[in-house]
Amino acid sequence: MTQAPAGFDAQSIGRWIEQRFGVRDFDVEVMSIGRSNLTFTITVADSPRWVLRRPPLGHEGGSAHNVAREGRIMSALSGSAVPVPNVLEIVDDPEVLDVPFVFMDHCPGFAINAPDDWARIPDEPGPDDKRSCALGMIDTLAAIHAVDIDEVGLGDLRRPGGLIERQLRRWLGQVEQIAMRETPMIHEVHDVLLKSMPDPAGSPVGIAHGDYKPNNLIFSPSGAVNAVVDWELTAVGEVLTDLGYFIAMLTVPEEYTSIWVPTAEDGFPSTDELIDRYQEASGHEVHDVGYYSAFAMWKLACIREGVYTRLATGKMGDLDLDPEAAGAGVEDLAQQALTLLEQA
């Protein structure tokens, strides 16, 4: 095999793969997407076969990087209406790797990271066109929110209090714990969000993915959703936070999020159409979208500050990202949150 990337112990993991699956020869590379937990593609005979997901190097910063928890969530959802990768094993054995990891089948398809990815989905109107793909994303989100957490064995993910209240406290605490620089706007926006928070009793509660956007979905060439990935930020709470995040990603300029997503100019439905589709598919009445979108941008600012810190301290393995580029715009993202609140 080629030289193993940082975070992947080829010798011990190779022994485990041989013992578990009878395969000795494979290649491994870091996936090009994902800036938090490290994700590796394992290729056998020139074909992607497995994916291994593990925490960042020098793992710090709370439960967001708990890959065993993430693997458990995907395993629990495997029999539901939510498409997820097929988890083969959750391994917590220091003789194999010094941190827990999730080992799963490679899911065929592609994520939407750039215009070229979106262009792979047909333009011509029909059941497999871009509009149908976009509405399918909303239908999949509604399917996530419809999951009975007790029925799938995830009832213990419930926590006291509302999700937003918990996450405002948690994300600010994590920024304060790991930040290497001053972040005044993150603190200012936190206080505004806390004061204007909607009553959690007025929002439907269920599984909230926490990072639901086109590049965390795997699509077939027809635009159907093959799988939802990156469950590391999942929690139980107000599910409209997911819808607010999805819409914020579509409406906040890419220069602030650094994440390309298709817009109405690219054949994506309007925000109103997406909200109407969600209400129809989920049965939930949508409200306070501006607030939930603002909260999403603030949370993204906190996440980016964490990514910047891990890159700057060499804890993101061989992922080829410039720390300063990743850290630029954190304050601008927080400012975007204030702008969305003013427009709400």
C-alpha positions as CSV (number, residue, x, y, z in Angstrom):
1,M,0.0,0.0,0.0
2,T,1.0,3.6,-0.3
3,Q,2.3,5.5,2.7
4,A,-0.5,5.7,5.3
5,P,-1.8,9.2,6.2
6,A,-1.4,10.6,9.7
7,G,-4.0,9.1,12.1
8,F,-4.1,5.8,10.3
9,D,-1.9,3.1,11.8
10,A,-1.4,0.9,8.7
11,Q,0.3,-1.9,10.6
12,S,-2.2,-2.5,13.4
13,I,-5.3,-1.6,11.4
14,G,-4.0,-3.7,8.5
15,R,-3.7,-6.7,10.9
16,W,-7.3,-6.1,12.1
17,I,-8.6,-5.9,8.5
18,E,-6.9,-9.1,7.6
19,Q,-8.2,-10.9,10.7
20,R,-11.7,-9.5,10.3
21,F,-12.1,-9.5,6.5
22,G,-9.3,-11.6,5.1
23,V,-7.9,-8.7,3.0
24,R,-4.2,-7.9,3.1
25,D,-3.6,-5.5,0.2
26,F,-5.3,-2.1,0.3
27,D,-4.7,1.6,-0.2
28,V,-5.9,4.4,2.0
29,E,-6.4,8.1,1.6
30,V,-7.9,11.0,3.5
31,M,-11.3,12.1,2.2
32,S,-11.3,15.6,0.7
33,I,-14.3,16.7,2.7
34,G,-14.8,16.9,6.4
35,R,-12.8,19.2,8.7
36,S,-13.5,17.6,12.1
37,N,-13.4,13.9,12.6
38,L,-10.8,12.3,10.3
39,T,-12.3,10.1,7.5
40,F,-10.3,7.7,5.4
41,T,-11.3,5.8,2.3
42,I,-9.9,2.2,2.0
43,T,-9.5,1.0,-1.5
44,V,-9.2,-2.7,-2.5
45,A,-8.3,-3.7,-6.1
46,D,-8.8,-0.1,-7.2
47,S,-12.3,0.2,-5.9
48,P,-13.4,2.0,-2.7
49,R,-14.6,-0.6,-0.3
50,W,-14.6,0.7,3.2
51,V,-14.6,4.0,5.2
52,L,-12.9,4.5,8.6
53,R,-13.8,7.4,10.7
54,R,-11.9,8.5,13.8
55,P,-11.5,11.6,16.1
56,P,-9.0,14.3,15.2
57,L,-5.4,13.9,16.3
58,G,-4.9,15.0,19.9
59,H,-8.7,14.9,20.3
60,E,-9.9,17.7,22.5
61,G,-13.1,19.8,22.6
62,G,-16.0,17.8,24.0
63,S,-18.4,15.2,22.7
64,A,-18.7,16.5,19.1
65,H,-15.9,14.1,18.1
66,N,-17.3,11.0,19.7
67,V,-17.2,8.7,16.7
68,A,-18.5,5.7,18.7
69,R,-21.7,7.7,19.4
70,E,-21.9,8.7,15.8
71,G,-21.5,5.1,14.7
72,R,-24.2,4.0,17.2
73,I,-26.6,6.6,15.7
74,M,-26.1,5.4,12.2
75,S,-26.5,1.8,13.3
76,A,-29.7,2.6,15.1
77,L,-31.1,4.3,12.0
78,S,-30.2,1.5,9.6
79,G,-33.7,0.0,9.8
80,S,-35.5,3.3,9.5
81,A,-36.6,5.4,6.6
82,V,-33.4,7.4,6.9
83,P,-30.7,6.3,4.4
84,V,-27.3,5.8,6.2
85,P,-24.0,4.1,5.5
86,N,-23.8,0.5,6.6
87,V,-21.8,0.4,9.8
88,L,-19.8,-2.9,10.0
89,E,-18.2,-2.4,13.4
90,I,-17.5,0.2,16.1
91,V,-14.0,-0.6,17.4
92,D,-12.6,0.6,20.7
93,D,-9.4,-1.4,21.1
94,P,-6.1,0.4,21.7
95,E,-4.2,-2.5,20.2
96,V,-5.9,-1.6,16.9
97,L,-5.9,2.2,17.2
98,D,-5.3,4.5,20.1
99,V,-8.8,6.0,19.7
100,P,-12.2,4.5,18.9
101,F,-13.2,4.3,15.2
102,V,-16.2,3.4,13.0
103,F,-15.6,1.0,10.2
104,M,-18.3,1.0,7.5
105,D,-19.0,0.0,3.9
106,H,-18.2,2.6,1.3
107,C,-21.4,4.1,0.1
108,P,-21.6,4.6,-3.7
109,G,-22.4,8.0,-5.0
110,F,-21.1,11.6,-4.5
111,A,-21.6,14.6,-2.3
112,I,-22.3,18.0,-3.6
113,N,-19.2,20.1,-2.9
114,A,-18.9,22.2,-6.0
115,P,-20.8,23.2,-9.2
116,D,-19.4,20.2,-11.1
117,D,-21.1,17.9,-8.6
118,W,-24.4,19.6,-9.0
119,A,-24.0,19.5,-12.7
120,R,-24.1,15.7,-12.6
121,I,-27.8,15.8,-11.8
122,P,-30.0,16.2,-14.9
123,D,-31.4,19.6,-15.8
124,E,-34.3,18.4,-17.8
125,P,-37.6,18.5,-15.9
126,G,-38.7,15.1,-14.7
127,P,-38.5,12.7,-11.7
128,D,-34.7,12.8,-11.7
129,D,-34.0,16.5,-12.2
130,K,-32.3,19.1,-10.0
131,R,-35.6,20.3,-8.4
132,S,-36.6,16.8,-7.5
133,C,-33.2,16.3,-6.0
134,A,-33.6,19.4,-3.8
135,L,-37.0,18.4,-2.7
136,G,-35.7,14.9,-1.9
137,M,-33.2,16.5,0.5
138,I,-36.1,18.1,2.3
139,D,-38.0,14.8,2.4
140,T,-35.0,13.1,3.9
141,L,-34.7,15.8,6.5
142,A,-38.4,15.2,7.4
143,A,-37.7,11.5,7.6
144,I,-34.9,12.1,10.1
145,H,-37.2,14.2,12.2
146,A,-40.0,11.6,12.1
147,V,-37.8,8.9,13.7
148,D,-39.2,7.6,17.0
149,I,-36.1,7.7,19.1
150,D,-37.3,5.2,21.6
151,E,-38.3,2.7,18.9
152,V,-34.8,2.8,17.4
153,G,-33.1,2.7,20.8
154,L,-31.8,6.3,21.0
155,G,-34.1,7.5,23.8
156,D,-31.1,8.0,26.1
157,L,-29.9,10.9,23.9
158,R,-32.5,13.1,25.5
159,R,-31.1,15.8,27.7
160,P,-32.7,18.2,30.1
161,G,-33.7,21.6,28.7
162,G,-34.0,22.8,25.2
163,L,-31.4,22.0,22.5
164,I,-30.6,25.6,21.7
165,E,-30.1,26.6,25.3
166,R,-27.8,23.6,25.8
167,Q,-25.8,24.3,22.6
168,L,-25.4,28.0,23.3
169,R,-23.7,27.1,26.6
170,R,-21.8,24.1,25.1
171,W,-20.4,25.8,22.0
172,L,-19.4,29.0,23.8
173,G,-17.7,26.8,26.5
174,Q,-15.7,24.9,23.8
175,V,-14.6,28.1,22.1
176,E,-13.4,29.4,25.4
177,Q,-11.6,26.2,26.2
178,I,-9.6,25.8,23.0
179,A,-9.5,29.2,21.3
180,M,-6.0,30.7,20.7
181,R,-7.3,34.2,20.0
182,E,-9.9,36.7,21.1
183,T,-13.4,36.2,19.5
184,P,-15.5,39.1,20.8
185,M,-18.3,38.7,18.2
186,I,-18.9,35.1,19.1
187,H,-19.6,36.2,22.7
188,E,-21.7,39.2,21.6
189,V,-23.9,37.1,19.3
190,H,-24.3,34.4,22.0
191,D,-25.8,36.9,24.3
192,V,-28.3,38.2,21.7
193,L,-29.3,34.6,20.8
194,L,-29.8,33.7,24.4
195,K,-32.0,36.7,25.0
196,S,-34.2,36.2,21.9
197,M,-34.4,32.4,22.0
198,P,-37.9,31.0,21.0
199,D,-39.8,29.0,23.6
200,P,-38.5,25.4,23.0
201,A,-42.0,24.1,23.9
202,G,-43.2,25.6,20.7
203,S,-41.0,23.5,18.5
204,P,-41.3,19.8,17.6
205,V,-38.7,17.7,19.2
206,G,-36.8,14.8,17.7
207,I,-33.4,13.8,16.2
208,A,-31.7,17.0,14.9
209,H,-28.8,16.0,12.6
210,G,-26.9,19.3,13.4
211,D,-25.0,19.6,10.1
212,Y,-27.6,18.9,7.4
213,K,-26.4,20.3,4.1
214,P,-25.7,19.0,0.5
215,N,-22.1,18.0,1.2
216,N,-23.2,15.8,4.0
217,L,-25.4,13.7,1.8
218,I,-24.4,11.0,-0.7
219,F,-26.3,11.2,-4.0
220,S,-27.0,8.7,-6.8
221,P,-26.6,10.0,-10.4
222,S,-30.3,10.5,-10.5
223,G,-30.1,12.9,-7.5
224,A,-31.7,10.5,-5.0
225,V,-30.2,10.5,-1.5
226,N,-28.2,7.3,-1.0
227,A,-27.0,8.2,2.5
228,V,-26.8,10.9,5.2
229,V,-23.4,11.2,6.7
230,D,-21.5,13.2,9.4
231,W,-23.7,12.5,12.4
232,E,-21.2,13.8,14.9
233,L,-23.3,16.9,15.9
234,T,-26.6,15.0,16.3
235,A,-28.7,15.6,19.3
236,V,-32.3,15.3,20.4
237,G,-34.2,18.6,20.5
238,E,-35.9,21.3,18.4
239,V,-35.8,19.8,14.9
240,L,-36.4,23.2,13.2
241,T,-32.8,24.0,14.0
242,D,-31.9,21.7,11.1
243,L,-34.2,23.4,8.7
244,G,-32.9,26.8,9.8
245,Y,-29.3,25.6,9.2
246,F,-30.1,24.1,5.8
247,I,-31.8,27.4,4.7
248,A,-29.0,29.5,6.1
249,M,-26.5,27.5,4.0
250,L,-28.5,28.4,0.9
251,T,-28.9,32.1,1.6
252,V,-25.7,33.2,3.4
253,P,-23.0,34.1,0.8
254,E,-20.3,31.4,0.2
255,E,-17.6,33.9,1.1
256,Y,-18.7,33.6,4.7
257,T,-19.5,29.9,5.0
258,S,-16.7,28.6,2.6
259,I,-19.1,25.9,1.6
260,W,-20.5,25.8,-1.9
261,V,-24.2,25.0,-2.1
262,P,-26.6,25.3,-5.1
263,T,-28.9,28.3,-5.1
264,A,-32.1,29.3,-6.9
265,E,-29.9,30.5,-9.8
266,D,-28.6,26.9,-10.1
267,G,-32.1,25.4,-10.2
268,F,-32.7,25.0,-6.5
269,P,-36.2,25.8,-5.2
270,S,-36.8,29.0,-3.3
271,T,-36.7,29.2,0.5
272,D,-40.5,29.5,0.6
273,E,-40.9,26.4,-1.6
274,L,-38.5,24.4,0.7
275,I,-40.4,25.5,3.8
276,D,-43.7,24.5,2.2
277,R,-42.3,21.1,1.2
278,Y,-41.0,20.6,4.7
279,Q,-44.3,21.4,6.3
280,E,-46.0,19.0,3.9
281,A,-43.5,16.2,4.4
282,S,-43.1,16.5,8.2
283,G,-46.5,17.8,9.3
284,H,-44.7,20.4,11.4
285,E,-45.6,24.1,11.3
286,V,-42.5,26.1,10.6
287,H,-41.8,29.3,12.6
288,D,-38.8,31.4,13.7
289,V,-36.7,30.3,10.7
290,G,-34.7,33.5,10.9
291,Y,-33.7,32.8,14.4
292,Y,-32.8,29.2,13.7
293,S,-30.7,30.3,10.7
294,A,-28.9,32.9,12.9
295,F,-28.2,30.3,15.5
296,A,-26.8,28.0,12.7
297,M,-24.4,30.7,11.5
298,W,-23.2,31.3,15.1
299,K,-22.6,27.6,15.7
300,L,-20.7,27.4,12.4
301,A,-18.5,30.3,13.6
302,C,-17.8,28.3,16.7
303,I,-17.0,25.2,14.7
304,R,-14.7,27.1,12.4
305,E,-12.8,28.5,15.3
306,G,-12.3,24.9,16.5
307,V,-11.1,23.8,13.0
308,Y,-8.7,26.8,12.9
309,T,-7.3,25.8,16.3
310,R,-6.8,22.1,15.4
311,L,-5.2,23.0,12.1
312,A,-2.9,25.5,13.7
313,T,-1.8,22.9,16.3
314,G,-1.4,20.1,13.8
315,K,-4.3,18.0,15.0
316,M,-6.0,17.5,11.6
317,G,-3.6,14.9,10.2
318,D,-2.8,15.2,6.5
319,L,-5.9,17.2,5.6
320,D,-4.5,19.9,3.2
321,L,-6.0,23.1,4.6
322,D,-4.4,26.4,5.4
323,P,-5.1,27.3,9.1
324,E,-5.3,31.0,8.4
325,A,-7.7,30.5,5.5
326,A,-9.9,28.2,7.7
327,G,-9.8,30.7,10.6
328,A,-10.6,33.8,8.5
329,G,-14.1,34.9,8.6
330,V,-15.1,33.6,12.0
331,E,-16.1,37.0,13.1
332,D,-17.9,37.6,9.8
333,L,-20.0,34.5,10.3
334,A,-21.0,35.7,13.7
335,Q,-21.9,39.1,12.2
336,Q,-24.0,37.2,9.6
337,A,-25.9,35.7,12.5
338,L,-26.7,39.2,13.8
339,T,-27.8,40.2,10.3
340,L,-30.2,37.3,10.1
341,L,-31.7,38.1,13.5
342,E,-32.3,41.7,12.4
343,Q,-34.1,40.4,9.2
344,A,-36.2,37.9,11.1
